[in-house]
Amino acid sequence: MTTAILVVNAGSSSIKFALYPFARGDEKTPIFSGEIDGIGDAARLIVNDASGKFVTNAAIDEPPTHHGALSALLKWIAAHSGGIELVAAGHRVVHGGGKFTGPAKITAKVMKKLEALSPLAPLHQPHNLAAITALSKLHPKLPQVACFDTSFHTTQPAIAAAFALPRALSDKGVRRYGFHGLSYEYIASILPDYLGAEAAGKVVVAHLGHGASMCAMIERRSIATTMGFSALDGLVMGKRCGTLDPGVILYLLDHEGMNSKQISHLLYEESGLFGVSGISDDMRELLASHYPRAVEAIELFMYRIVRELGSLAAALGGFDALVFTGGIGEHSPEIRAGVCRQAAWLGVRLDDVANTKGEPRISSYDSAVSILAVPTDEELVIARHTRTFV
């Protein structure tokens, strides 16, 4: 019988999953992967095989909750996997706070600590934990492991994580944490394949997608990142605002009559590319549009990337390589070209042909820094971490 690890990435309305072979060396390609969409409404199970070929797209015969969705998934695996035995489950958990510097096996004590962090990631953490709770009821003996988006950034120097606030607040955990750590961890692991010895140098990675951030690395360890206390900070994102003067929040409270819940909805759901363009949070739609506000949203997105690139280069004392990843970073040559064009003063030179073709190395022969565009694989990182606990 084949043994496998189930990787779960749970959101509010969907659960992304992948089933990886447990055997070391065989785990690079999932046996199955897919998504359960429509949680809270009319949930559907979508499954692809190891080659990415579509296998299943069917309504689930369970309540459209995290519990119902995972119940349907476990039943599907039992019926269609040809005798696969689950030996563990690994979960993406957005926030690990300052104490979880690496993956953690789920226990009642660990869950209590993770629940206490929910206010720091209100749109992610509760749903990540809901999946863990559901799976513990459906498969009580299955070991579960939490893998954190914050852990990769615990190598940052203290000064990079500090806010200039009273120490009483810092002692309570009000500091910069950083996110997208599972993605950065994967990119750090493959850098030597593309950069050789240069991988240990000064590298800036841009994870650009619906959520977006950047990370500065030395010796493949995080030393600075654009996201801070929450996943709102830094770059312009699909629906999130990115860096914002705290005075704007005070203005909204005092002069617009908004409460904290309304402001939270504004910053997380009505801002970013969607708020500026007024039409979409999907970069593909914006790039295809000639609507002036869509053009402005794209320009602001690139401008903020270049501003943060300058900031991270300052933190590094220069940089040797720039890496694009994430949905936009990997698939949008227009955004890569726009960013590199604006960053030419840093010695960044793009090979337009390689960029258009989507080749991994897209820097020109006369570029002062290497430029890459490579896919990330957070699920594989989770699978590997989970295996170490079993």
C-alpha positions in Angstrom: 0.0 0.0 0.0 1.3 3.5 -0.9 1.6 6.0 1.9 0.9 9.6 1.4 0.8 13.1 3.0 -2.2 15.4 2.6 -1.3 19.0 2.2 -4.1 21.5 3.0 -4.3 25.2 2.4 -7.7 26.4 3.7 -9.3 29.8 3.1 -12.7 31.2 3.9 -14.5 29.8 0.8 -12.1 27.2 -0.6 -9.6 24.5 0.4 -6.6 23.9 -1.9 -5.1 20.4 -1.4 -2.4 18.1 -2.7 -1.6 14.5 -2.0 2.1 13.7 -2.0 3.9 10.3 -1.8 5.5 9.8 1.6 8.7 8.2 0.3 11.7 10.5 0.3 12.7 11.5 -3.2 9.3 10.8 -4.6 7.5 13.8 -3.2 8.2 16.4 -5.9 5.1 15.7 -7.8 1.7 15.3 -6.1 -0.4 12.2 -6.8 -3.5 14.3 -6.9 -4.1 18.0 -6.3 -7.1 20.3 -6.5 -9.5 22.5 -4.7 -12.8 22.5 -3.0 -14.5 25.7 -4.0 -17.8 27.3 -2.8 -17.5 26.6 0.9 -20.4 28.4 2.6 -22.5 28.2 -0.6 -22.5 25.3 -3.1 -19.2 23.5 -2.7 -17.6 21.5 -5.5 -14.6 19.2 -5.5 -12.1 19.7 -8.3 -9.2 17.2 -8.7 -6.3 16.9 -11.1 -3.9 14.0 -11.5 -0.1 14.0 -11.3 0.2 15.4 -14.9 -2.2 18.2 -14.1 -4.9 16.5 -16.2 -8.5 17.1 -15.0 -10.0 14.1 -13.1 -13.1 15.3 -11.2 -15.4 18.3 -11.0 -18.4 17.4 -8.9 -20.7 18.9 -6.3 -20.0 17.5 -2.9 -22.7 15.6 -1.0 -21.9 17.2 2.3 -22.7 20.4 4.1 -20.7 23.3 2.5 -18.4 23.8 5.6 -14.7 23.0 6.1 -15.8 19.8 7.9 -18.0 18.8 5.1 -15.5 19.7 2.4 -12.7 17.6 4.1 -15.1 14.8 4.7 -15.9 14.7 1.0 -12.2 14.8 0.1 -11.3 11.9 2.4 -14.1 9.8 0.9 -12.9 10.6 -2.6 -9.4 9.7 -1.7 -10.5 6.4 -0.3 -12.6 5.6 -3.4 -10.2 6.8 -6.1 -6.6 6.5 -4.9 -6.1 2.8 -5.4 -5.3 2.0 -1.8 -3.4 5.0 -0.5 -2.9 5.3 3.2 -2.7 8.8 4.7 0.1 9.0 7.3 0.0 12.7 8.1 -1.5 16.0 7.1 0.4 19.3 6.7 -1.4 22.7 6.9 -0.5 26.1 5.8 -1.0 28.4 8.8 -0.5 32.1 8.0 0.6 33.3 11.5 3.0 31.6 13.9 3.8 34.7 15.9 7.2 35.1 17.4 7.4 31.7 19.1 7.0 29.3 16.2 10.3 29.5 14.3 9.5 26.3 12.4 6.8 23.8 11.8 4.9 22.4 14.8 3.0 19.2 15.4 -0.6 20.0 16.3 -1.6 19.5 19.9 -4.3 21.1 22.0 -1.7 23.4 23.5 -0.4 24.4 20.1 -4.0 25.1 18.8 -4.7 27.3 21.8 -1.6 29.4 20.9 -2.5 29.6 17.3 -6.1 30.7 18.0 -4.7 33.5 20.1 -2.9 34.8 17.0 -6.2 35.0 14.9 -6.5 38.8 15.5 -3.2 39.3 13.7 -4.4 37.5 10.5 -8.2 37.7 10.7 -8.9 36.7 7.1 -6.6 33.7 7.1 -5.9 32.2 10.6 -9.4 31.2 11.6 -10.0 29.3 8.4 -6.6 27.6 8.5 -7.4 26.4 12.0 -11.0 25.4 11.0 -9.5 22.9 8.6 -7.2 21.5 11.3 -10.1 21.1 13.7 -12.3 19.5 11.1 -9.6 17.0 10.1 -8.9 16.1 13.8 -12.6 15.1 14.1 -12.7 13.2 10.8 -9.4 11.4 11.3 -8.5 11.6 15.0 -5.4 9.4 14.8 -3.9 11.3 11.8 -0.8 13.4 12.8 -1.2 17.0 11.7 1.6 19.6 11.3 1.3 23.4 11.0 3.7 25.1 8.7 3.8 28.9 9.1 4.2 31.7 6.6 6.0 33.8 9.3 8.7 31.3 10.3 11.1 32.0 7.4 11.4 35.6 8.6 12.4 34.8 12.2 16.0 35.1 11.0 15.6 38.9 10.5 17.7 41.0 12.8 15.7 42.5 15.7 16.0 46.0 14.3 14.3 44.9 11.1 11.3 43.6 13.0 11.0 46.6 15.4 8.4 49.4 15.3 9.2 52.7 17.0 6.5 52.2 19.6 6.6 52.0 23.4 8.3 48.8 24.5 5.2 47.7 26.4 3.6 47.2 23.0 6.6 45.5 21.5 6.6 43.1 24.5 3.1 42.2 23.6 4.1 41.1 20.1 3.5 44.3 18.2 6.3 44.0 15.7 7.0 43.1 12.1 6.6 39.4 11.3 6.5 39.1 7.5 4.5 36.5 5.4 4.7 34.4 2.3 7.5 32.5 4.1 6.7 29.1 2.7 7.1 30.5 -0.8 10.4 32.2 0.1 11.6 29.1 1.7 11.0 27.1 -1.5 12.7 29.8 -3.7 15.7 29.8 -1.3 16.0 26.0 -1.7 16.2 26.1 -5.5 18.4 29.3 -5.9 21.6 27.2 -6.2 20.1 25.4 -9.2 19.9 28.7 -11.1 22.5 30.9 -9.5 25.2 28.6 -8.3 27.5 30.2 -5.7 25.7 33.5 -6.3 22.7 32.1 -4.5 24.4 32.7 -1.2 24.8 36.4 -2.0 22.3 39.3 -1.8 19.0 38.3 -3.4 15.7 40.1 -3.6 12.6 37.8 -4.2 9.3 39.3 -5.4 6.3 37.1 -4.6 3.7 38.8 -6.8 0.2 37.5 -6.8 -3.2 38.4 -5.4 -1.2 38.8 -2.2 2.2 40.3 -2.8 5.4 40.9 -0.9 9.2 41.1 -1.3 12.0 39.6 0.7 15.7 40.4 1.0 18.0 37.4 1.6 21.6 36.9 2.4 22.9 33.3 2.4 19.3 32.3 1.5 18.0 33.6 4.9 15.5 36.5 5.3 16.9 39.7 6.5 14.1 42.1 5.6 10.6 41.9 4.0 7.9 44.2 3.0 5.0 42.8 5.0 5.0 43.6 8.7 2.6 43.1 11.6 -0.2 42.0 9.2 -0.6 40.9 5.6 -1.8 44.4 4.7 1.6 46.1 4.7 4.0 46.7 1.8 3.0 46.3 -1.9 -0.3 47.0 -3.6 -2.2 43.7 -3.7 -5.4 42.4 -5.4 -7.7 43.9 -2.8 -5.3 45.0 0.0 -4.0 48.5 0.2 -0.3 47.9 1.1 1.6 50.5 3.0 -0.7 53.2 4.4 0.0 56.2 6.6 -1.6 55.3 10.1 -3.0 58.8 10.0 -5.5 57.6 7.3 -6.9 55.2 9.8 -7.4 58.0 12.4 -9.0 60.1 9.7 -11.5 57.3 8.8 -12.4 56.9 12.5 -12.7 60.5 13.4 -14.0 62.2 10.2 -15.7 59.5 8.1 -17.5 57.8 11.1 -16.2 54.4 10.2 -15.7 51.7 12.9 -12.9 49.1 13.0 -14.9 46.4 11.2 -15.7 48.8 8.3 -12.1 49.9 8.1 -10.9 46.3 8.1 -13.3 45.5 5.2 -12.1 48.6 3.3 -8.4 47.7 3.7 -8.7 44.0 3.0 -11.5 43.8 0.5 -12.1 47.1 -1.3 -8.6 48.5 -1.8 -5.5 47.5 -3.9 -5.8 46.9 -7.6 -9.6 46.6 -7.2 -10.0 49.8 -5.4 -7.8 51.9 -7.6 -9.1 50.5 -10.9 -12.7 50.2 -9.9 -13.2 47.2 -12.1 -11.1 44.2 -11.1 -8.4 42.7 -8.8 -7.2 40.4 -11.6 -4.0 41.6 -13.2 -4.8 39.8 -16.4 -8.1 41.8 -16.8 -6.3 45.0 -16.0 -3.6 44.4 -18.5 -6.2 43.8 -21.2 -8.1 47.0 -20.4 -7.6 50.5 -21.8 -9.6 52.0 -19.0 -7.5 54.9 -17.5 -8.0 53.8 -13.9 -6.9 50.2 -14.8 -3.7 51.6 -16.3 -3.2 53.7 -13.2 -3.6 50.7 -10.9 -1.0 48.8 -12.9 1.4 51.8 -12.7 0.9 52.1 -8.9 1.5 48.3 -8.5 4.8 48.6 -10.4 5.8 51.8 -8.7 5.5 50.3 -5.2 7.5 47.3 -6.2 10.4 49.5 -7.5 10.2 51.7 -4.3 10.4 48.6 -2.1 13.2 47.2 -4.3 15.2 50.3 -3.5 14.5 49.9 0.2 15.5 46.2 0.2 18.6 47.0 -1.8 19.5 49.5 0.9 18.9 46.9 3.6 21.2 44.5 1.8 23.8 47.0 0.8 23.2 46.3 -2.9 22.0 43.1 -4.5 23.2 40.4 -6.8 19.9 38.9 -8.1 16.2 39.7 -8.5 13.7 36.8 -8.5 10.1 37.1 -9.7 7.7 34.4 -8.5 4.0 34.0 -7.7 1.1 34.1 -10.2 1.9 37.6 -11.5 5.6 37.3 -11.1 5.8 34.1 -13.0 3.2 34.7 -15.7 3.3 38.4 -16.5 6.2 39.5 -18.7 4.6 42.9 -18.9 4.9 43.5 -15.2 8.4 42.1 -15.1 9.5 44.4 -18.0 7.9 47.4 -16.4 9.6 46.8 -13.0 13.0 46.2 -14.6 12.7 49.3 -16.8 12.0 51.5 -13.8 14.8 49.8 -11.8 17.4 50.4 -14.5 19.2 52.8 -12.3 20.1 49.8 -10.1 21.8 48.1 -13.0 18.8 45.9 -13.8 18.8 44.9 -17.5 16.2 42.6 -19.0 16.6 40.3 -21.9 13.3 41.1 -23.7 13.3 37.9 -25.8 13.9 35.6 -22.8 11.3 37.5 -20.8 8.6 37.2 -23.4 9.3 33.5 -23.9 9.1 32.9 -20.1 12.6 31.5 -19.7 13.9 31.1 -16.1 16.8 33.4 -16.6 15.7 36.7 -18.1 18.6 39.1 -17.4 20.6 40.4 -20.4 24.3 39.9 -20.8 25.1 43.5 -19.6 22.8 43.3 -16.5 24.6 44.1 -13.2 22.3 41.6 -11.4 20.9 38.2 -12.4 17.1 38.2 -13.0 15.0 35.1 -12.7 11.3 34.2 -13.2 10.6 30.9 -11.6 7.5 29.1 -10.1 7.1 28.7 -6.4 5.8 25.5 -4.6 4.5 26.1 -1.1 2.7 22.8 -1.0 6.0 20.9 -1.6 7.6 22.7 1.3 4.7 21.8 3.6 4.9 18.1 2.5 8.6 18.0 3.2 8.2 19.6 6.7 5.3 17.3 7.5 7.3 14.2 6.6 10.0 15.1 9.1 7.5 14.9 12.0 6.3 11.3 11.1 
